[in-house]
Amino acid sequence: MQEPIDLYYWPTPNGWKVSIALEEMDLPYRVHLINIGKGDQFAPEFLKIAPNNRMPAIVDPAGPGDAPLSLFESGAILQYLARKTGHFYGADERTRLMVDQWLMWQMGGVGPMAGQAHHFLKYAPDDLPYAKDRYRSEVARLYGVLDRQLVENEYVAGDEFTIADMAIWPWASLWEGQEQTLEDKPHLARWLDLLWQRPGLVAGRALHADLRADRSDSKAQEILFGGKD
């Protein structure tokens, strides 16, 4: 039996990417909770695995060459797990390039922009209309791009569910908190509903969902946004 992968995790969109992948790929794993509201991400033992003090991260005891491997950055983890299992990365190079393209789009666009939208709309201590409008508008633009991609594609990178979907869905599923609308994005709405029908995705999304707390707590805000990056 394969030894479990160690998952360093907290129930956030970036954490969900990897918990969803592990569930969809049917890989055994054990969870190590990294409570980002309490500052667990700054613990020396975690920084040895994730020097950028961000979760998720993994340690695979059966990495390449049968040697342990630690990885941080959710996109790199998704690529690694897809290559390890041979699933959800496409059957040919053209498809893999499309997957990579949309994975990078999420990592460089949707994740950072939606994250900033969440911050300024929900958590920032000061009301900053310019920042709110800036990030709300950019998320809307990005979701428009995604909606157009889904006009002729069932999934983001084509006809198959891939790690690109796993990366984008956790952020896009929170569209209401980003003050977005789906009325003008019917293809995005269809895709969001389609993915909710996947048991592996639902299980990954539900992992420790009870711990998803209100980050308006002043101490959590100080730790998360107080300059300890």
ZIFEN-V496597 format. One record per pair of residues at least 6 apart in sequence whose ideal C-beta (glycine too) atoms are under 7 Angstrom apart, sorted by the first residue. I is the first residue (numbers start at 1). J is the second residue. Records with the same first field share a line. If there is no record, write none. Layout:
I=J + J
This chain:
2=28 + 62
3=61 + 62
4=28 + 29 + 30
5=22 + 27 + 28 + 29 + 58 + 60
6=30 + 32 + 58 + 59
7=18 + 19 + 22 + 29 + 30 + 31 + 32 + 56 + 58
8=32 + 34 + 46 + 49 + 50 + 55 + 56 + 57 + 58
9=15 + 19 + 31 + 32 + 33 + 34 + 55 + 56
10=33 + 34 + 35 + 36 + 55
11=207 + 208 + 209 + 211 + 212
13=170 + 171 + 174
14=56 + 74 + 111
15=55 + 56
16=170 + 204 + 205
17=74 + 78 + 166 + 167 + 170
18=56 + 58 + 74 + 77
19=204 + 207
20=166 + 200 + 201 + 204 + 205
21=78 + 81 + 163 + 166
22=29 + 204
23=200 + 203 + 204
24=88 + 166 + 200 + 201
25=81 + 85 + 87 + 88
27=81 + 85
31=207
33=208
34=40 + 41 + 46 + 55
36=55 + 224
37=213 + 215 + 217 + 220 + 223 + 224
38=223
39=223
40=46
41=53 + 54 + 55
42=53 + 228
47=53
49=57 + 59 + 70 + 72
50=57 + 72
52=72
54=72
56=74 + 77
57=70 + 71 + 72
58=71 + 77
59=68 + 70
60=68 + 69
61=68
63=69
71=77 + 80
75=103 + 107 + 167
78=103 + 163 + 166 + 167
79=163
82=88 + 89 + 163
83=89
88=161 + 162 + 163
89=96 + 99 + 162 + 163
90=96 + 99 + 160 + 162
95=157 + 158
98=157 + 158
99=157 + 162 + 163 + 164
102=156 + 157 + 164 + 168
103=163 + 164 + 167
106=167 + 168
109=142
110=142 + 168 + 171 + 172
111=171
113=135 + 138 + 139 + 142
114=139 + 171 + 178
116=135
117=135 + 136 + 139 + 178
118=177 + 178
120=128 + 131 + 132 + 135
121=132 + 136 + 179
122=177
123=215 + 216 + 221 + 225
136=178 + 179
139=178 + 180
140=180
143=172 + 175 + 180 + 185 + 188
144=185
146=168 + 172 + 188
147=185 + 187 + 188
149=156
150=187 + 188 + 191
151=187
155=161 + 162 + 165
156=164 + 165 + 168
157=164
165=195
169=195
172=188 + 192
173=192
175=182
182=188 + 189
195=201
196=202
215=221 + 224
